[in-house]
Amino acid sequence: MMTKIVHVQSVLPYEDTIALKAKTGESSIKEAISKAIYHFLECQNSDGDKGKNT
């Protein structure tokens, strides 16, 4: 199976990117955003079921 790659661009406040780098432990903004996205996609509550304890 071939993986499709998509280039994504977004505008974020600089302070948010610095906080994201600190929270993820990554040294680059690119890696911090990537790590955060993958974490979000794997998170049990990412399907919108906020408040449920799973």
Secondary structure, 3 states (H helix, E strand, C coil): CCCCCCCCCCCCCHHHHHHHHHHHCCCCHHHHHHHHHHHHHHCCCCCCCCCCCC
